[in-house]
Amino acid sequence: MHAHVAETPRALMTIPFVDLGAQYQSIKPEIDAAIADVLSTTAFVGGRFVKQFEEAFARFCGVKQCVGVANGTDALFIALKTLGIGPGDEVITVANSFIATSEAITMAGAQVVFVDIDPLTYNMDASRLEEKITPRTKAIIPVHLYGQPADMDPILAIAKKHDLRVIGDAAQAHGAVYRGDPIATLADITCFSFYPGKNLGAYGDAGALVMNNEAWAARARMLANHGRSKKYDHDLEGVNSRLDGLQAAVLSVKLRYLEVWTERRRNNAYRYNAALKGSGLVTPTELRDVRAAYHLYVVRVPNGRREALQAFLMSAGVDTGIHYPIALPFLNAYRHLGHTEADFPVALKASREIVSLPMFAELSIEQAEYVAGKIRQFGL
């Protein structure tokens, strides 16, 4: 007679939300050499490392010009100033984003106007855009949130009809493609953040604006460097927002791996999609004919059970996030606009249900399956 052997419970894993250490280890010799190169040549502000990165990143984006700046928020602000947008103007953006998008509009002296989101992609609902346009509207800032390209065709058609500028916020969408076109080729100016956790992340703050217009690039470069035209000659007042040599050198190394990392993120997303089918979670929706970059893998938890699921996953060693728990129009910072919950019902509902699961290029099959298995175990 055989004794019954109980099945060994699956060992507890610890899965971080993002693992920057794993990424560094995978390219350590190249990163260390690049940093040493900058130190030995003391090219700390400007110089060849910045120039090399700007040229390489412009090529990657499919455009002619790249201006490196200190961070993604400054990129948006400088883009607005480059296009002559300021006091008395209105700029339309989306209700679901990080505050940097709307903050930059206010920094430029303009008035922010919000549009509700598409319930499937969480990006700007293009069908609600035109009703927000007034004679004071000068630009639209669509956000390619979570790495999902915004629906640019209708946005661009509306912008053209009303003679508005379009600034793309691609802080989470390095490498994303919309209907065959890299997203940076679609807007007048596209802005990127290289914050360390981004798909292409620096080892500190960094950002860039990319575009095809040479005159705008020259103006943006001047604005980012105290309005300077020659060493002590300033054609206008600018700001101090420069990409430094160390960050540029790190970004140049990482840029060589970005395509591979993006494909790994996409594979991880599709692995999650398959493993979570029938789990009760709403998994991400891609627009037709896009290549999403999956900076974040965002699902919806129905029936008010988001916090319970997060607590359960945390107890199982799985880190999660919420991007973003409060839609922009409902932040205290925008209370003066007098919005009510009825103004942005889709963004409001999403903000109460969305949760971001661990997503990074180095996430293993085993880790993704562990996360999905724990969600199924929780039971929705």
C-alpha positions as CSV (number, residue, x, y, z in Angstrom):
1,M,0.0,0.0,0.0
2,H,1.4,3.4,-1.1
3,A,1.3,6.4,1.3
4,H,-0.4,9.4,-0.3
5,V,2.2,12.1,-1.1
6,A,0.8,15.7,-1.0
7,E,1.6,17.9,-4.0
8,T,4.3,20.3,-3.1
9,P,2.9,23.9,-3.2
10,R,4.6,26.1,-5.9
11,A,7.4,28.0,-4.3
12,L,6.8,31.7,-3.7
13,M,8.4,33.9,-6.3
14,T,9.3,37.6,-5.9
15,I,8.4,39.5,-9.1
16,P,9.2,43.2,-9.2
17,F,7.2,45.7,-11.2
18,V,10.3,46.5,-13.3
19,D,13.8,45.1,-12.9
20,L,16.4,47.7,-13.9
21,G,19.2,45.6,-12.3
22,A,18.6,42.7,-14.7
23,Q,18.8,45.0,-17.6
24,Y,22.0,46.6,-16.4
25,Q,23.6,43.1,-15.9
26,S,22.7,42.1,-19.4
27,I,24.7,45.0,-21.0
28,K,27.1,45.9,-18.1
29,P,30.4,45.8,-20.1
30,E,29.1,48.2,-22.7
31,I,27.5,50.6,-20.2
32,D,30.6,50.7,-18.0
33,A,32.8,51.4,-21.1
34,A,30.5,54.2,-22.3
35,I,30.5,55.9,-18.9
36,A,34.3,55.5,-18.6
37,D,34.6,57.1,-22.1
38,V,32.6,60.2,-21.0
39,L,34.6,60.5,-17.8
40,S,37.9,60.3,-19.6
41,T,37.0,63.0,-22.1
42,T,35.0,65.1,-19.6
43,A,32.3,65.8,-22.1
44,F,29.7,66.3,-19.5
45,V,27.3,68.8,-21.1
46,G,26.9,68.8,-24.8
47,G,29.7,67.3,-26.9
48,R,30.0,64.3,-29.1
49,F,28.1,61.8,-26.9
50,V,25.0,64.0,-27.0
51,K,25.4,64.6,-30.8
52,Q,25.8,60.9,-31.5
53,F,22.7,60.0,-29.5
54,E,20.6,62.7,-31.1
55,E,21.6,61.5,-34.6
56,A,20.9,57.9,-33.7
57,F,17.6,58.6,-32.0
58,A,16.3,60.8,-34.9
59,R,17.1,57.9,-37.3
60,F,15.3,55.4,-35.0
61,C,12.3,57.7,-34.9
62,G,12.2,58.1,-38.7
63,V,12.7,61.9,-38.6
64,K,15.5,64.3,-39.3
65,Q,15.9,66.3,-36.1
66,C,16.4,65.4,-32.4
67,V,17.0,67.9,-29.6
68,G,18.1,66.3,-26.3
69,V,16.8,68.0,-23.1
70,A,16.9,67.4,-19.4
71,N,13.6,65.5,-19.1
72,G,10.3,64.6,-20.8
73,T,8.3,67.4,-19.1
74,D,10.7,70.0,-20.4
75,A,10.5,68.4,-23.9
76,L,6.7,69.1,-23.9
77,F,7.2,72.6,-22.5
78,I,9.9,73.5,-25.1
79,A,7.8,72.0,-27.9
80,L,4.9,74.3,-27.0
81,K,7.2,77.3,-26.8
82,T,8.9,76.4,-30.0
83,L,5.5,76.5,-31.7
84,G,4.7,79.9,-30.2
85,I,2.0,78.7,-27.8
86,G,1.5,80.7,-24.6
87,P,-0.8,83.0,-22.7
88,G,-4.3,83.3,-24.1
89,D,-4.0,79.9,-26.0
90,E,-5.8,76.7,-25.2
91,V,-4.2,73.2,-25.7
92,I,-6.3,70.1,-25.7
93,T,-5.0,66.9,-24.2
94,V,-6.3,63.7,-22.7
95,A,-7.9,63.1,-19.2
96,N,-5.8,59.9,-18.6
97,S,-2.1,60.6,-18.4
98,F,0.7,61.6,-16.0
99,I,0.5,65.2,-14.8
100,A,3.6,66.1,-16.9
101,T,1.4,66.4,-20.0
102,S,-1.0,69.0,-18.6
103,E,1.6,70.6,-16.4
104,A,3.7,71.5,-19.5
105,I,0.7,73.3,-21.0
106,T,0.3,75.4,-17.9
107,M,4.1,76.0,-17.7
108,A,3.9,77.5,-21.2
109,G,1.3,79.9,-20.0
110,A,-1.6,78.2,-21.9
111,Q,-4.9,76.8,-20.7
112,V,-5.3,73.0,-20.5
113,V,-8.5,71.5,-21.9
114,F,-9.2,67.8,-21.3
115,V,-10.9,65.2,-23.5
116,D,-12.3,61.9,-22.2
117,I,-10.8,58.5,-23.1
118,D,-11.6,55.6,-25.4
119,P,-12.8,52.8,-23.1
120,L,-10.7,50.2,-24.9
121,T,-7.3,51.8,-25.4
122,Y,-7.5,54.4,-22.5
123,N,-6.1,57.0,-25.0
124,M,-7.8,60.1,-26.3
125,D,-11.3,59.5,-27.7
126,A,-11.0,61.2,-31.0
127,S,-14.8,61.4,-31.4
128,R,-15.0,63.8,-28.4
129,L,-12.1,66.0,-29.6
130,E,-13.9,68.4,-31.9
131,E,-16.4,69.6,-29.3
132,K,-13.5,70.9,-27.2
133,I,-12.1,73.2,-29.9
134,T,-12.7,77.0,-29.5
135,P,-11.2,80.0,-31.3
136,R,-8.4,80.0,-28.7
137,T,-7.3,76.4,-29.4
138,K,-3.8,76.2,-30.8
139,A,-2.7,72.6,-30.4
140,I,-3.6,69.1,-29.5
141,I,-1.3,66.8,-27.4
142,P,-2.4,63.2,-27.9
143,V,-0.6,60.8,-25.5
144,H,0.5,57.3,-26.6
145,L,-0.2,56.0,-23.1
146,Y,1.2,52.7,-21.9
147,G,2.9,52.4,-25.3
148,Q,-0.4,52.1,-27.1
149,P,-0.4,54.5,-30.1
150,A,-3.3,57.0,-29.9
151,D,-5.7,56.9,-32.8
152,M,-3.8,59.4,-34.9
153,D,-5.7,59.5,-38.3
154,P,-8.9,61.2,-36.9
155,I,-6.8,63.4,-34.6
156,L,-4.7,64.6,-37.5
157,A,-7.7,65.1,-39.7
158,I,-9.4,67.3,-37.0
159,A,-6.1,69.2,-36.5
160,K,-5.8,69.9,-40.2
161,K,-9.4,71.0,-40.5
162,H,-9.0,73.6,-37.7
163,D,-5.3,74.5,-38.5
164,L,-4.0,73.2,-35.1
165,R,-0.5,71.9,-34.2
166,V,-0.1,68.4,-33.0
167,I,2.5,67.5,-30.3
168,G,2.8,63.8,-29.6
169,D,3.5,62.7,-26.0
170,A,5.5,59.5,-26.5
171,A,7.0,59.3,-23.1
172,Q,5.8,55.7,-22.8
173,A,5.9,54.7,-26.4
174,H,9.5,54.5,-27.7
175,G,9.4,52.3,-30.9
176,A,5.6,52.3,-31.3
177,V,4.2,52.2,-34.8
178,Y,0.8,53.4,-36.1
179,R,-0.5,52.0,-39.3
180,G,3.0,51.5,-40.7
181,D,4.3,54.8,-39.5
182,P,6.7,55.4,-36.5
183,I,4.6,57.6,-34.2
184,A,7.3,60.3,-34.3
185,T,6.6,60.9,-38.0
186,L,2.9,61.8,-37.4
187,A,2.9,64.9,-35.2
188,D,4.6,68.3,-35.8
189,I,6.9,67.5,-32.8
190,T,7.0,64.4,-30.7
191,C,8.3,64.3,-27.1
192,F,10.1,61.5,-25.3
193,S,11.1,60.9,-21.7
194,F,14.1,58.7,-20.9
195,Y,13.3,58.5,-17.2
196,P,15.1,55.3,-15.9
197,G,11.9,53.1,-15.9
198,K,11.0,53.9,-19.5
199,N,11.4,51.4,-22.4
200,L,14.5,53.5,-23.3
201,G,15.7,54.7,-19.9
202,A,18.7,56.8,-18.8
203,Y,20.4,56.5,-15.5
204,G,18.8,59.7,-14.3
205,D,16.5,62.3,-15.9
206,A,16.6,62.9,-19.7
207,G,14.3,63.7,-22.6
208,A,14.1,64.7,-26.2
209,L,12.0,66.4,-28.9
210,V,12.1,65.0,-32.4
211,M,10.7,66.5,-35.6
212,N,11.5,67.0,-39.3
213,N,11.4,70.8,-39.3
214,E,15.0,72.2,-39.1
215,A,13.9,75.7,-38.0
216,W,11.9,74.4,-35.1
217,A,14.8,72.2,-34.1
218,A,17.1,75.2,-34.0
219,R,14.6,77.2,-32.0
220,A,14.0,74.3,-29.5
221,R,17.8,73.9,-29.1
222,M,18.1,77.7,-28.4
223,L,15.1,77.7,-25.9
224,A,16.7,74.7,-24.1
225,N,20.0,76.5,-23.7
226,H,19.0,79.9,-22.2
227,G,17.9,81.3,-25.6
228,R,21.5,81.4,-26.6
229,S,22.6,81.9,-30.3
230,K,26.3,82.5,-29.5
231,K,28.2,82.1,-26.3
232,Y,27.0,85.2,-24.6
233,D,24.4,86.4,-27.1
234,H,20.8,85.5,-26.3
235,D,18.1,86.1,-28.9
236,L,15.4,85.3,-26.4
237,E,14.9,84.1,-22.9
238,G,15.0,80.3,-22.7
239,V,15.5,77.8,-19.9
240,N,18.3,75.5,-18.8
241,S,17.3,72.1,-20.0
242,R,20.2,70.1,-21.5
243,L,20.8,66.4,-22.0
244,D,24.1,65.6,-20.4
245,G,26.9,63.5,-21.8
246,L,26.7,60.6,-19.3
247,Q,23.0,60.1,-20.0
248,A,23.5,60.4,-23.8
249,A,26.2,57.7,-23.7
250,V,24.1,55.3,-21.7
251,L,21.1,55.9,-24.0
252,S,23.3,55.3,-27.1
253,V,24.2,51.8,-25.7
254,K,20.6,51.0,-24.8
255,L,19.2,52.2,-28.1
256,R,21.0,49.4,-29.9
257,Y,18.9,46.9,-27.9
258,L,15.6,48.7,-28.0
259,E,14.1,46.8,-30.9
260,V,14.9,43.4,-29.2
261,W,13.5,44.7,-25.9
262,T,10.3,46.0,-27.5
263,E,9.7,42.6,-29.1
264,R,10.2,40.9,-25.8
265,R,7.7,43.2,-24.1
266,R,5.2,42.5,-26.9
267,N,5.8,38.7,-26.5
268,N,5.3,39.1,-22.7
269,A,2.0,41.0,-23.3
270,Y,0.7,38.3,-25.7
271,R,1.7,35.6,-23.2
272,Y,-0.2,37.4,-20.5
273,N,-3.2,37.8,-22.9
274,A,-3.3,34.1,-23.5
275,A,-2.8,33.1,-19.9
276,L,-5.4,35.5,-18.6
277,K,-8.1,34.5,-21.1
278,G,-11.3,33.7,-19.2
279,S,-9.8,35.0,-15.9
280,G,-12.4,37.8,-15.6
281,L,-9.7,40.5,-16.2
282,V,-10.1,42.8,-19.2
283,T,-6.7,42.6,-21.0
284,P,-5.3,45.3,-23.3
285,T,-6.8,46.2,-26.7
286,E,-4.6,47.2,-29.6
287,L,-5.9,49.3,-32.4
288,R,-5.9,47.6,-35.8
289,D,-2.5,47.7,-37.5
290,V,-0.4,49.1,-34.7
291,R,2.7,48.0,-33.0
292,A,2.3,48.8,-29.3
293,A,5.5,49.2,-27.2
294,Y,3.9,47.9,-23.9
295,H,5.7,50.3,-21.5
296,L,2.9,49.1,-19.2
297,Y,0.6,46.1,-19.3
298,V,-2.7,47.4,-18.0
299,V,-5.7,45.3,-17.2
300,R,-9.1,46.1,-15.7
301,V,-10.4,44.5,-12.5
302,P,-14.2,44.5,-12.4
303,N,-16.6,44.7,-9.4
304,G,-14.5,46.9,-7.2
305,R,-12.0,44.1,-6.5
306,R,-8.9,45.8,-7.7
307,E,-7.4,46.5,-4.2
308,A,-8.2,43.0,-3.0
309,L,-6.4,41.6,-6.1
310,Q,-3.4,43.8,-5.6
311,A,-3.2,42.8,-1.9
312,F,-3.4,39.1,-2.9
313,L,-0.7,39.5,-5.5
314,M,1.5,41.4,-3.1
315,S,1.2,38.5,-0.6
316,A,2.3,36.2,-3.4
317,G,5.4,38.3,-4.1
318,V,4.0,40.1,-7.1
319,D,4.4,43.9,-7.4
320,T,1.7,45.9,-9.2
321,G,0.9,49.5,-9.9
322,I,-1.9,51.8,-10.9
323,H,-1.4,54.3,-13.8
324,Y,-3.2,56.5,-12.9
325,P,-5.5,56.2,-9.8
326,I,-6.9,59.8,-10.3
327,A,-7.8,61.0,-13.8
328,L,-6.1,64.4,-14.4
329,P,-9.3,66.6,-14.4
330,F,-10.0,65.3,-10.8
331,L,-6.6,66.1,-9.3
332,N,-6.6,68.9,-6.7
333,A,-4.2,70.8,-9.1
334,Y,-7.1,71.2,-11.6
335,R,-9.9,71.9,-9.1
336,H,-10.1,75.4,-10.4
337,L,-11.4,74.1,-13.7
338,G,-14.6,73.1,-11.9
339,H,-15.0,69.7,-13.6
340,T,-17.6,67.2,-12.2
341,E,-17.4,63.4,-12.4
342,A,-20.0,63.5,-15.2
343,D,-17.6,65.4,-17.4
344,F,-15.2,62.5,-17.9
345,P,-17.1,59.3,-17.1
346,V,-14.9,56.9,-19.0
347,A,-11.7,58.1,-17.5
348,L,-13.3,58.1,-14.1
349,K,-14.5,54.5,-14.4
350,A,-11.1,53.3,-15.8
351,S,-9.2,55.0,-13.0
352,R,-11.1,52.9,-10.5
353,E,-10.5,49.6,-12.3
354,I,-7.1,49.6,-14.0
355,V,-4.0,47.9,-12.6
356,S,-0.6,47.5,-14.1
357,L,1.1,44.0,-14.0
358,P,4.9,43.5,-14.0
359,M,6.2,44.3,-17.5
360,F,9.8,44.5,-18.6
361,A,11.9,42.9,-21.4
362,E,13.6,40.5,-19.0
363,L,10.4,39.1,-17.5
364,S,10.6,35.4,-18.0
365,I,8.0,32.9,-19.2
366,E,8.0,31.4,-15.8
367,Q,7.4,34.8,-14.1
368,A,4.6,35.8,-16.4
369,E,2.9,32.4,-15.9
370,Y,3.3,32.7,-12.1
371,V,1.6,36.1,-12.2
372,A,-1.3,34.8,-14.4
373,G,-1.6,31.7,-12.2
374,K,-1.9,33.8,-9.0
375,I,-4.7,35.9,-10.6
376,R,-6.6,32.8,-11.6
377,Q,-6.1,31.5,-8.0
378,F,-7.6,34.8,-6.7
379,G,-10.7,34.2,-8.8
380,L,-12.7,37.1,-10.2
